[in-house]
């Protein structure tokens, strides 16, 4: 996960061993991605337009 906020510096260095011993289980990456996409909303301010995506995919396939 990419975090661009100084308040979260060091988050990926936290020791989770106690949580693992207590039964923490990680979700499969596919489940995480699917859940993120299901919850995501498209906006005009973020991401690329579908037409541009198709244009790039066609160029990549050549």
DRENTORKOL-3810 file (N, C-alpha, C; in nm, 4 decimals):
REM DRENTORKOL-3810
@n.u->0.0847; n.v->-0.1160; n.w->0.0000; ca.u->0.0000; ca.v->0.0000; ca.w->0.0000; c.u->0.0901; c.v->0.1233; c.w->0.0000
@n.u->0.0571; n.v->0.2188; n.w->-0.0835; ca.u->0.1330; ca.v->0.3423; ca.w->-0.0918; c.u->0.0639; c.v->0.4465; c.w->-0.0052
@n.u->0.1372; n.v->0.5037; n.w->0.0863; ca.u->0.0829; ca.v->0.6071; ca.w->0.1745; c.u->0.1638; c.v->0.7348; c.w->0.1546
@n.u->0.0945; n.v->0.8416; n.w->0.1248; ca.u->0.1613; ca.v->0.9693; ca.w->0.1015; c.u->0.1168; c.v->1.0691; c.w->0.2083
@n.u->0.1306; n.v->1.0303; n.w->0.3316; ca.u->0.0883; ca.v->1.1158; ca.w->0.4423; c.u->0.1882; c.v->1.0973; c.w->0.5558
@n.u->0.2493; n.v->1.2049; n.w->0.5975; ca.u->0.3541; ca.v->1.1955; ca.w->0.6991; c.u->0.3041; c.v->1.1376; c.w->0.8314
@n.u->0.1749; n.v->1.1435; n.w->0.8565; ca.u->0.1207; ca.v->1.0871; ca.w->0.9809; c.u->0.1282; c.v->0.9348; c.w->0.9814
@n.u->0.1441; n.v->0.8721; n.w->0.8655; ca.u->0.1460; ca.v->0.7267; ca.w->0.8556; c.u->0.2861; c.v->0.6708; c.w->0.8360
@n.u->0.3874; n.v->0.7545; n.w->0.8469; ca.u->0.5254; ca.v->0.7083; ca.w->0.8308; c.u->0.5525; c.v->0.5962; c.w->0.9317
@n.u->0.6112; n.v->0.4887; n.w->0.8848; ca.u->0.6443; ca.v->0.3778; ca.w->0.9730; c.u->0.5342; c.v->0.2750; c.w->0.9887
@n.u->0.4193; n.v->0.2967; n.w->0.9291; ca.u->0.3083; ca.v->0.2021; ca.w->0.9453; c.u->0.3480; c.v->0.0612; c.w->0.9016
@n.u->0.4239; n.v->0.0503; n.w->0.7948; ca.u->0.4609; ca.v->-0.0812; ca.w->0.7431; c.u->0.5739; c.v->-0.1460; c.w->0.8224
@n.u->0.6205; n.v->-0.0784; n.w->0.9242; ca.u->0.7262; ca.v->-0.1352; ca.w->1.0061; c.u->0.6739; c.v->-0.1812; c.w->1.1417
@n.u->0.5438; n.v->-0.1773; n.w->1.1588; ca.u->0.4837; ca.v->-0.2189; ca.w->1.2849; c.u->0.4987; c.v->-0.3702; c.w->1.3038
@n.u->0.5228; n.v->-0.4119; n.w->1.4260; ca.u->0.5358; ca.v->-0.5534; ca.w->1.4588; c.u->0.3966; c.v->-0.6125; c.w->1.4795
@n.u->0.3573; n.v->-0.7046; n.w->1.3935; ca.u->0.2239; ca.v->-0.7647; ca.w->1.4021; c.u->0.2285; c.v->-0.9072; c.w->1.4577
@n.u->0.3403; n.v->-0.9462; n.w->1.5134; ca.u->0.3546; ca.v->-1.0845; ca.w->1.5596; c.u->0.2518; c.v->-1.1201; c.w->1.6672
@n.u->0.2225; n.v->-1.0287; n.w->1.7577; ca.u->0.1203; ca.v->-1.0583; ca.w->1.8605; c.u->-0.0152; c.v->-1.0812; c.w->1.7977
@n.u->-0.0493; n.v->-0.9986; n.w->1.6993; ca.u->-0.1779; ca.v->-1.0144; ca.w->1.6309; c.u->-0.1833; c.v->-1.1481; c.w->1.5570
@n.u->-0.0732; n.v->-1.1867; n.w->1.4956; ca.u->-0.0690; ca.v->-1.3160; ca.w->1.4268; c.u->-0.0877; c.v->-1.4308; c.w->1.5249
@n.u->-0.0216; n.v->-1.4220; n.w->1.6396; ca.u->-0.0379; ca.v->-1.5274; ca.w->1.7412; c.u->-0.1806; c.v->-1.5317; c.w->1.7945
@n.u->-0.2477; n.v->-1.4176; n.w->1.7930; ca.u->-0.3854; ca.v->-1.4123; ca.w->1.8432; c.u->-0.4870; c.v->-1.4549; c.w->1.7374
@n.u->-0.4382; n.v->-1.4856; n.w->1.6160; ca.u->-0.5294; ca.v->-1.5369; ca.w->1.5140; c.u->-0.5553; c.v->-1.4456; c.w->1.3963
@n.u->-0.4833; n.v->-1.3351; n.w->1.3850; ca.u->-0.5007; ca.v->-1.2478; ca.w->1.2694; c.u->-0.4808; c.v->-1.3267; c.w->1.1414
@n.u->-0.5712; n.v->-1.3099; n.w->1.0495; ca.u->-0.5606; ca.v->-1.3753; ca.w->0.9193; c.u->-0.5649; c.v->-1.2670; c.w->0.8117
@n.u->-0.4844; n.v->-1.2864; n.w->0.7095; ca.u->-0.4815; ca.v->-1.1913; ca.w->0.5995; c.u->-0.5769; c.v->-1.2361; c.w->0.4902
@n.u->-0.6444; n.v->-1.1389; n.w->0.4295; ca.u->-0.7313; ca.v->-1.1697; ca.w->0.3165; c.u->-0.6466; c.v->-1.1993; c.w->0.1938
@n.u->-0.6989; n.v->-1.2819; n.w->0.1059; ca.u->-0.6331; ca.v->-1.3064; ca.w->-0.0215; c.u->-0.6302; c.v->-1.1766; c.w->-0.1013
@n.u->-0.5235; n.v->-1.1532; n.w->-0.1744; ca.u->-0.5103; ca.v->-1.0306; ca.w->-0.2520; c.u->-0.6278; c.v->-1.0120; c.w->-0.3462
@n.u->-0.6710; n.v->-1.1203; n.w->-0.4099; ca.u->-0.7844; ca.v->-1.1119; ca.w->-0.5024; c.u->-0.9094; c.v->-1.0598; c.w->-0.4307
@n.u->-0.9347; n.v->-1.1062; n.w->-0.3087; ca.u->-1.0506; ca.v->-1.0595; ca.w->-0.2314; c.u->-1.0377; c.v->-0.9110; c.w->-0.1979
@n.u->-0.9168; n.v->-0.8692; n.w->-0.1641; ca.u->-0.8935; ca.v->-0.7288; ca.w->-0.1319; c.u->-0.9181; c.v->-0.6414; c.w->-0.2542
@n.u->-0.8661; n.v->-0.6833; n.w->-0.3681; ca.u->-0.8845; ca.v->-0.6055; ca.w->-0.4909; c.u->-1.0312; c.v->-0.6000; c.w->-0.5294
@n.u->-1.0980; n.v->-0.7143; n.w->-0.5238; ca.u->-1.2408; ca.v->-0.7176; ca.w->-0.5594; c.u->-1.3216; c.v->-0.6265; c.w->-0.4662
@n.u->-1.2943; n.v->-0.6326; n.w->-0.3377; ca.u->-1.3661; ca.v->-0.5479; ca.w->-0.2425; c.u->-1.3400; c.v->-0.4003; c.w->-0.2659
@n.u->-1.2159; n.v->-0.3684; n.w->-0.2995; ca.u->-1.1816; ca.v->-0.2288; ca.w->-0.3270; c.u->-1.2553; c.v->-0.1798; c.w->-0.4507
@n.u->-1.2538; n.v->-0.2590; n.w->-0.5561; ca.u->-1.3221; ca.v->-0.2183; ca.w->-0.6788; c.u->-1.4729; c.v->-0.2092; c.w->-0.6588
@n.u->-1.5295; n.v->-0.2985; n.w->-0.5803; ca.u->-1.6735; ca.v->-0.2938; ca.w->-0.5531; c.u->-1.7117; c.v->-0.1669; c.w->-0.4778
@n.u->-1.6223; n.v->-0.1213; n.w->-0.3893; ca.u->-1.6529; ca.v->-0.0040; ca.w->-0.3073; c.u->-1.6133; c.v->0.1272; c.w->-0.3745
@n.u->-1.5287; n.v->0.1194; n.w->-0.4760; ca.u->-1.4761; ca.v->0.2404; ca.w->-0.5395; c.u->-1.5836; c.v->0.3084; c.w->-0.6235
@n.u->-1.5751; n.v->0.4375; n.w->-0.6247; ca.u->-1.6633; ca.v->0.5168; ca.w->-0.7095; c.u->-1.5769; c.v->0.5922; c.w->-0.8092
@n.u->-1.6198; n.v->0.5941; n.w->-0.9333; ca.u->-1.5447; ca.v->0.6707; ca.w->-1.0316; c.u->-1.5805; c.v->0.8177; c.w->-1.0188
@n.u->-1.4833; n.v->0.9005; n.w->-1.0455; ca.u->-1.5059; ca.v->1.0447; ca.w->-1.0430; c.u->-1.4392; c.v->1.1066; c.w->-1.1651
@n.u->-1.4774; n.v->1.2252; n.w->-1.1975; ca.u->-1.4154; ca.v->1.2968; ca.w->-1.3086; c.u->-1.2761; c.v->1.3455; c.w->-1.2696
@n.u->-1.2477; n.v->1.3542; n.w->-1.1398; ca.u->-1.1218; ca.v->1.4090; ca.w->-1.0922; c.u->-1.0098; c.v->1.3069; c.w->-1.0840
@n.u->-1.0426; n.v->1.1795; n.w->-1.0843; ca.u->-0.9394; ca.v->1.0768; ca.w->-1.0640; c.u->-0.9462; c.v->0.9717; c.w->-1.1735
@n.u->-0.8308; n.v->0.9158; n.w->-1.2022; ca.u->-0.8256; ca.v->0.8081; ca.w->-1.2996; c.u->-0.8326; c.v->0.8590; c.w->-1.4422
@n.u->-0.8322; n.v->0.7650; n.w->-1.5343; ca.u->-0.8398; ca.v->0.8047; ca.w->-1.6751; c.u->-0.9764; c.v->0.7697; c.w->-1.7303
@n.u->-1.0128; n.v->0.8404; n.w->-1.8322; ca.u->-1.1417; ca.v->0.8170; ca.w->-1.8964; c.u->-1.1376; c.v->0.6806; c.w->-1.9660
@n.u->-1.2512; n.v->0.6093; n.w->-1.9686; ca.u->-1.2558; ca.v->0.4771; ca.w->-2.0318; c.u->-1.2076; c.v->0.4787; c.w->-2.1771
@n.u->-1.2376; n.v->0.5865; n.w->-2.2486; ca.u->-1.1944; ca.v->0.5959; ca.w->-2.3887; c.u->-1.0413; c.v->0.5967; c.w->-2.3983
@n.u->-0.9764; n.v->0.6704; n.w->-2.3082; ca.u->-0.8304; ca.v->0.6771; ca.w->-2.3086; c.u->-0.7707; c.v->0.5416; c.w->-2.2697
@n.u->-0.8332; n.v->0.4747; n.w->-2.1739; ca.u->-0.7857; ca.v->0.3420; ca.w->-2.1337; c.u->-0.7904; c.v->0.2463; c.w->-2.2531
@n.u->-0.9002; n.v->0.2466; n.w->-2.3269; ca.u->-0.9133; ca.v->0.1593; ca.w->-2.4438; c.u->-0.8089; c.v->0.1925; c.w->-2.5497
@n.u->-0.7843; n.v->0.3206; n.w->-2.5693; ca.u->-0.6821; ca.v->0.3638; ca.w->-2.6651; c.u->-0.5448; c.v->0.3086; c.w->-2.6262
@n.u->-0.5105; n.v->0.3181; n.w->-2.5002; ca.u->-0.3809; ca.v->0.2686; ca.w->-2.4532; c.u->-0.3725; c.v->0.1166; c.w->-2.4598
@n.u->-0.4804; n.v->0.0485; n.w->-2.4265; ca.u->-0.4797; ca.v->-0.0970; ca.w->-2.4340; c.u->-0.4618; c.v->-0.1454; c.w->-2.5778
@n.u->-0.5260; n.v->-0.0773; n.w->-2.6713; ca.u->-0.5095; ca.v->-0.1140; ca.w->-2.8125; c.u->-0.3648; c.v->-0.0923; c.w->-2.8565
@n.u->-0.3066; n.v->0.0186; n.w->-2.8173; ca.u->-0.1674; ca.v->0.0477; ca.w->-2.8542; c.u->-0.0731; c.v->-0.0549; c.w->-2.7927
@n.u->-0.1010; n.v->-0.0966; n.w->-2.6712; ca.u->-0.0172; ca.v->-0.1945; ca.w->-2.6033; c.u->-0.0248; c.v->-0.3307; c.w->-2.6732
@n.u->-0.1402; n.v->-0.3654; n.w->-2.7236; ca.u->-0.1603; ca.v->-0.4953; ca.w->-2.7871; c.u->-0.0917; c.v->-0.5051; c.w->-2.9234
@n.u->-0.0538; n.v->-0.3935; n.w->-2.9817; ca.u->0.0083; ca.v->-0.3947; ca.w->-3.1148; c.u->0.1523; c.v->-0.4355; c.w->-3.1097
END
